[in-house]
Amino acid sequence: MHLYKTTRGIILQHQNKSFQINDEWDTLVNRKNLYEHLFKLTNNSKVLPTIESDELIKEHLLPPIGTQEVWAAGVTYLKSRDARIEESADTGAADCYSRVYEAERPELFFKSLSHRVVGHNGHVYIRKDSSWNVPEPELTLYINSSGNMQGYSIGNDMSSRSIEGENPLYLPQAKIYNNSASIGPCLYIPEKPLDPETKIHITIHRRREKMFDDFTAINRMKRSLTELAEFLFRELDFEHGCYLMTGTCVVPPNNFTLQKGDIVNITIDLIGTLTNIVTVKD
């Protein structure tokens, strides 16, 4: 099932049908056994004509988020560890990334409040005080207030590699700023957990030229999704649940940095495609 949030309400797509759901986003997604609840709603919810639902999703789509916070995990893939080591080689901080990759405790950090999150076709920012900016495509979990994974989305964890590489303590400035987090286009709620072979694919275009194209599978992640969720909820409460970006294994080459006007497409099997346009804050 795919759950879309629009300015005209919530749309549920299931088995080639679209249903109008009359509920508040935070209340709806935070229910126990979300898949079963949504399945029951298909029996008594209004069916929308395909043309109408397609127009709503195309013209009125919002990020699939209410008041939830967005958190993120770092160094969950070997390639991510190696990239962090390379970017911090001149600062003497490279060893900390090897340590966190091997440690029992994962790296978890706050990413964004919901009002700073942009959605599909939204504009993500690159920092003007950074010389090296990249997108990070990430499987993103929705975890309810009880700590149970209810669904999945696509995340774009915009990052300044030059700022983080200068000093690991600059991580908040490298990761947390206006329009640095994008989630969408929907919340995917399957009956069963995602297949470990699920692919994450990213392309970056610049003036119609493909600048970067790569993919990975989520089974290359060192840590399990339930492990990341459990650590996040150890000493934190989330009244309406939260989103957790789970790290990236797809890293553009070191000689690449985003420019204004670039278009980033992130596709995850069964979920869809999240598209963002790169710009800078006015």
Secondary structure as UniProt FT lines:
FT   STRAND          2..6
FT   TURN            7..8
FT   STRAND          9..14
FT   TURN            15..16
FT   STRAND          17..21
FT   HELIX           25..29
FT   HELIX           34..41
FT   TURN            42..44
FT   STRAND          46..48
FT   HELIX           50..59
FT   STRAND          61..62
FT   STRAND          69..74
FT   HELIX           78..87
FT   HELIX           89..91
FT   HELIX           94..102
FT   STRAND          107..112
FT   HELIX           114..116
FT   STRAND          117..118
FT   TURN            120..121
FT   STRAND          122..125
FT   TURN            128..129
FT   STRAND          133..134
FT   STRAND          137..143
FT   TURN            145..146
FT   STRAND          149..157
FT   STRAND          159..160
FT   HELIX           161..166
FT   HELIX           168..170
FT   HELIX           171..175
FT   TURN            178..179
FT   STRAND          181..188
FT   TURN            196..197
FT   STRAND          199..206
FT   TURN            207..208
FT   STRAND          209..217
FT   HELIX           218..220
FT   HELIX           225..232
FT   TURN            239..240
FT   STRAND          242..245
FT   TURN            254..255
FT   TURN            260..261
FT   STRAND          263..268
FT   TURN            269..271
FT   STRAND          272..279
//
